[in-house]
Amino acid sequence: MTTRDERTRTLLQAGTFLKELQADTDLPEAVRNEARRLVRHYPSVANIQLLAKVEQRMSGSNLLTPDFDPTWITDA
């Protein structure tokens, strides 16, 4: 079963992965364009942190310290 902190961490890691895909010039342009399209509508770090805060209040666990690069959403 997936825990709340695993779900939060995975959301952040998936966003990072999409940003990496869109920037990887070794990939076909179609793949990079699809990653760019998906990340454009992906929840921001602030949105994910807000969801984590809601879950934290409901569960009492700390979800705000996952290992991720917080700059992924702001990189062009």
N, C-alpha and C positions, 0 to 999 in steps of 0.2 A: 504494500500500500504506500502511496506517495504521501509524504508528510507536507505540512504547510511550508516549512522552510525549503524543502527540496523543490516544491512548485515555484516558489519565489526565485530561488537561485536559477532554476531552469529557464524561467522567463527572461531573466537578465542575460544568461548565457546565450539563449537563442537570438536575442537582439544583437549581441556582440558578434555572433556568428554571421548573421545577415549583413552587418556592416563590413565584416571581413570579406565576405563573398562579393559584395558590390565593388570593393576596392581591388580585388585580385585580377590584375590584367592578364594573367595566364588562363583565366576561365573564358569561355565563349561569351560574347556580348549579350546573347539572349539570357544566359544565366545571371550575369551581372545586372541586367535590366530588371529581371524578375525579383532579384534580391532587393534592388533599389525600390521597386514598387511595393514590396511587402514591408520593408522597414519604414517607408514613408507613413504607413498607417499603423505601425506597431506602437504599443503603449510606451510612453516615455518613462525614463527612470523615476521621475516624480510620480507618475500614475501607478507604477508598480509599487513604489514605496508606500503610497496611500493605501493601496490594496493590502499590503503587508501590515500596515498599522491597524487596519480594520480587523484583519485576522488575528493580529497580536492581542487586540482588546478582547476578542472573542475567546482566545485560547490561553492567553497569558505567556506565550512563547515569544522569543526575540527573533524576528525575521529580517531585521534591518542591517545585518552585517554579512551578507553573502560575499563571496570572493568574486568580484567582477570589476571590469574597467568602467567607472561611471561616466567616462567621456564618450562612450560609444554612440550615444544619441546625439551628441553635438558635433561630431566629426562630419565633414562634408564628403 
